[in-house]
Amino acid sequence: MNVLLFLIPVALFLGGLGLAAFLWSLKSGQYEDLEGAANRILIDDDDDPPSDR
């Protein structure tokens, strides 16, 4: 039973830390370009000819 006095605050702290990290990522613009990475794979940027090995 004494371990609950330790685990409950640790769980609340880790949950708050995760929430703070999520809010920081929202504020810093991590989710602004949701389709950029999906479209970037379709762009053909083969400017250099393939090298023969």
C-alpha positions as CSV (number, residue, x, y, z in Angstrom):
1,M,0.0,0.0,0.0
2,N,2.9,2.3,0.7
3,V,4.1,1.9,-2.9
4,L,0.9,3.7,-4.1
5,L,2.0,6.8,-2.3
6,F,5.1,6.7,-4.6
7,L,3.6,5.5,-7.9
8,I,0.6,7.9,-8.0
9,P,2.6,11.1,-8.0
10,V,5.1,9.6,-10.4
11,A,2.3,8.7,-12.8
12,L,0.8,12.2,-12.5
13,F,4.2,13.8,-13.1
14,L,4.9,11.7,-16.2
15,G,1.4,12.4,-17.5
16,G,1.9,16.1,-17.0
17,L,5.3,15.9,-18.7
18,G,3.8,14.2,-21.7
19,L,1.0,16.8,-21.9
20,A,3.6,19.6,-21.7
21,A,5.6,18.0,-24.5
22,F,2.5,17.8,-26.6
23,L,1.5,21.4,-26.0
24,W,5.1,22.5,-26.8
25,S,5.0,20.6,-30.1
26,L,1.7,22.3,-31.0
27,K,3.1,25.7,-30.1
28,S,6.3,25.2,-32.1
29,G,4.4,24.3,-35.3
30,Q,5.2,20.6,-35.6
31,Y,1.7,19.9,-37.1
32,E,1.4,22.7,-39.6
33,D,2.4,20.8,-42.8
34,L,0.5,17.5,-42.5
35,E,0.6,16.7,-46.3
36,G,4.1,17.9,-47.1
37,A,5.8,14.7,-46.1
38,A,3.2,12.6,-47.9
39,N,3.7,14.6,-51.1
40,R,7.5,14.8,-50.8
41,I,7.9,11.2,-51.7
42,L,6.1,11.7,-55.0
43,I,8.5,14.5,-56.2
44,D,11.0,13.1,-58.6
45,D,14.3,14.9,-57.9
46,D,16.7,12.7,-59.9
47,D,18.9,15.6,-61.2
48,D,22.0,13.5,-60.9
49,P,22.5,10.6,-63.2
50,P,22.9,7.2,-61.4
51,S,26.5,6.3,-60.8
52,D,27.9,3.0,-62.2
53,R,29.5,1.0,-59.5
